[in-house]
Amino acid sequence: MNQAKRSFRHRLRAAGCLILAAAIGLSLTGCARPNSNDAASSAEASVRPSSGSPSSAPQQTDSPASAVPTVSASATPTVSATNPPEAFLDPAKLRPVFGFASETGSHILVSREEEGAGGQMKSLNTAIGNGGQVLAVKLEKWQTGSDNNNGRELANNIPNMSGYLYKVEGEAAMRDETYYMVDSAAFPQAALLELQPADPAGPQLAAGDPVRQSIAAAKGRKIQSAWKLAGLGADRQLYLVQFVRQDKDMLFSLVLEEDGKLSFKDYPAEITDNEYSVWRVDDGGEVNPQMFSLLFAAHSADGLLLGLNWWGAEGVNSFFLTQQGNGFTELAIEYSRYISPL
């Protein structure tokens, strides 16, 4: 079986008399590889370092949807001939512009755009994140930054960083949360789904839970742990599932259940010489619901588009997954914040 090993690099701004762009390379010990028990699984998956960026490799669709029913066949899908979505989001129109919120939530800083792009930045009037929260924003100024910048992309360091500073109008943003910045004219808010995030400290799915049993049957692999991450609209659920280790093969999946069918985004890895860093640095070879949160979920012409955050020991990665056919593909839009403790 072919094995593909990936590594990624993360860029941050470090403090000093001159703010220099420093490339931070964080390598993985996990190796992406197909799931040996599922011939239809993805041959590769996006495996992330602690503060690196999501994969920029060619996009690939993961496991096809399982026909194993997990809910009553009488469940009515949100998208249907009689109940279509009000609007569709076009992934081709998405721009890779992200920011994060200040300590009070009154401002959002976009730190990755260069000075002089103010004309384009003025068109960004909406910030979306924190489980689908939609905020009106207005560009306030270009902020130069200072010598006190410690290189951490955190709320308490925003006054010291350079970037475009946006004023949040109305409801406050959530401190330190990542937000996706958009022009409301190009991002139809009617395409957004109402999200119901699950309690990340809540219990796992019980061994006898029909969804858990269906996921195990679809993969032909025993489950080590399984949690619900969120409800997406009226009849879709998103789950995080880690499967039992098979020799050196590790696997976890993000699983969408809709209308009795399952769709997988697989993240396989192979343990090498460091069993404590498998998917990300210092992850202990485990995933849990505290590591993942949703920016938003929206309808696209091909299916759902999910914006997610993946938190690690040193950083948080934001990325988009889009349904294509019976699986998910990762878009080439990514954002990584370096938040390693001082």
Secondary structure, 3 states (H helix, E strand, C coil): CCCECCCEEEEEEECCCCCEEEEEEECCCCCECCCCCCCCCCCCCCCCCCCCCCCCCCCCCCCCCECCCCCCCCCCCCCCCCCCCCCCECHHHCCCCEEEECCCCCEEEECCCCCCCHHHHCCCCEEEECCCEEEEEEEEEEECCCCCCCCCCCHHHHHHCCEEEEEEECCCCCCCCEEEEECCCCCCHHHECCEEECCCCCCCCCCCCHHHHHHHHHHCCCEEEEEEEEEECCCEEEEEEEECCECCEEEEEEEEEECCEEEEEEEEEECCCCCCCCCCCCCCCCCCHHHEEEEEEEEECCEEEEEEEEECCCEEEEEEEEEECCEEEEEEEEEEEECCCC
